[in-house]
Amino acid sequence: MEKYNAEGYPDPTAAEALANVALEKKEKAKQYRPLVYVCSPFAGSIEYNISRARGYCRYAVSKGCIPLAPHLHYPQFMDDDDREQRELGLLFALILLGKCDELWVFGGKVSDGMAREIGKAKKRGIPIRYFTERCEEVPSL
């Protein structure tokens, strides 16, 4: 920042103000975004549920959050129909849940896997928010 005015005299107030504006702009660019765990059904109507989960993730992004949806990730390379692989995937998901700031539960029905995720969040004291399929927040499901 220029520390002298147009006439060549020292102008520390203006220099400091400009430096503060530049710093504030830089800090806004690095704004904190909470990591939210997206909890929604997977089994059953898999294609439909995948589509819904993607929408829930987009919603979380629109609210300034970083979504984490393990049920979109692990089935890419693990077989959800294989009991052992499903349990391993859920274990991985529960470990990741511990890194999240909040758990967001979507939809009107809670599956067994979702119930385990909700139980783990409660046990860890992770805040839980509930949403309808249309992403409208409700007190609970």
Stockholm file with secondary structure:
# STOCKHOLM 1.0

chainA/1-141         MEKYNAEGYPDPTAAEALANVALEKKEKAKQYRPLVYVCSPFAGSIEYNISRARGYCRYAVSKGCIPLAPHLHYPQFMDDDDREQRELGLLFALILLGKCDELWVFGGKVSDGMAREIGKAKKRGIPIRYFTERCEEVPSL
#=GR chainA/1-141 SS CCCBCTTSCBCHHHHHHHHHHHHHHHHHHTCCCCEEEEECCCSSSHHHHHHHHHHHHHHHHHTTCEEECHHHHGGGTSCTTSHHHHHHHHHHHHHHHTTCSEEEEESSCCCHHHHHHHHHHHHHTCCEEEECTTCCEESCC
#=GC SS_cons         CCCBCTTSCBCHHHHHHHHHHHHHHHHHHTCCCCEEEEECCCSSSHHHHHHHHHHHHHHHHHTTCEEECHHHHGGGTSCTTSHHHHHHHHHHHHHHHTTCSEEEEESSCCCHHHHHHHHHHHHHTCCEEEECTTCCEESCC
//
